[in-house]
Amino acid sequence: MTKPVIWALLGDKTGDNNQLLALAELIGLPFEAKRLSYNLMRAVPPRFLGASLLTLTPEARRQLAPPWPDLVIAIGRRSVPAARWLKKHHGAKLALMGHPRVAPAHFDLVVTTRQYPVPAHGNVILLPMPMSRLGERPAANAAETALLDSLPRPHLLLALGGPTKFWVLDEAAVLGAVDELLARARNFGGSALAIGSRRTPPAIMSAVRDRLGDRLIEDPAVRFAMLMHDADEIFVTADSISMLSEAIQTGKPVGMVPIQLSAKGKRRLGERPGERRHRNRDLRHIWEYLRGQRMVGTVAEPRAGDWSSDEVRKAARAVRKLIGIEQAHG
């Protein structure tokens, strides 16, 4: 049997791309990654764009060429018009991850998580948390070996995200977490260290650097994945659901560092989860789930939760079923 042509439509968000690639790899078939870029039309809600290529730059459009895919895996609202165009004009089966901003009936499968207001539908799979691509512990390079071997254990890692559409990274909360980790490290005879992301504001990086010095890891040779695997406890700012997911799936104790609603977030989402109807994600829904399932703790009391990959495997089987590879179970 001829192997199906599978496309994974990547964008510019690392966390989204990692989730997309995690699903594509779990399917267990060859696939081609198409890194799409978007023009100013990306700001138009997908429900107004239909099945079209209007949001793509010329470079991105040139990537969409024969042989046409049998299956398209996409993530997030920006990819929705182009993914629907491939389905409409070339008959591709379409699996969408995240929040499509249009009715699930437009897709063959939607794989989502609780922060998104995706309505229940027969083709919607609700995962307990985003997929992780962390994988097995990589072999350490020279820079990683030199750093990690020099730091007394336990290693307490703080992973810093940054502001999002409705949320701000609170500097006082971040520095409070750093101070608490430093105190924990002293009590245990270990080391507190931190790593930022491209979303972390420079002012917060500077403030954390003042507290931690060279234990704020800024050497690009020291990989995030290695730090996650090496850490004995992991602490993550609550804006990054993908980093929280990766941390939880290591099986290590995890603490969540709180963030705050922005003024815009208070207007759009309300002060409490579910207070207002909206089309946007509300991170509080997944925080409540993770706490309720005892998968995550606080900075003062990190928690190692029991996490099963059964739902993730179910999602991969459902995608394979779309192209007739096997039956979905469960």
Salt bridges, closest charged atoms under 4 A:
ASP12 OD2 - ARG78 NH1 3.49
GLU25 OE2 - ARG133 NH2 2.68
GLU32 OE2 - LYS34 NZ 3.07
ASP108 OD2 - LYS87 NZ 2.85
GLU144 OE2 - ARG223 NE 2.76
ASP179 OD1 - ARG211 NE 2.82
GLU218 OE1 - ARG209 NH2 2.86
ASP230 OD1 - ARG153 NH2 2.31
ASP230 OD2 - HIS155 ND1 2.64
ASP232 OD2 - ARG153 NH1 2.69
GLU233 OE1 - ARG184 NH2 2.68
ASP239 OD2 - ARG199 NH2 2.57
GLU275 OE1 - ARG272 NH2 3.78
ASP282 OD2 - ARG284 NH2 2.85
ASP310 OD1 - ARG313 NH2 2.29
GLU326 OE1 - ARG320 NE 3.11
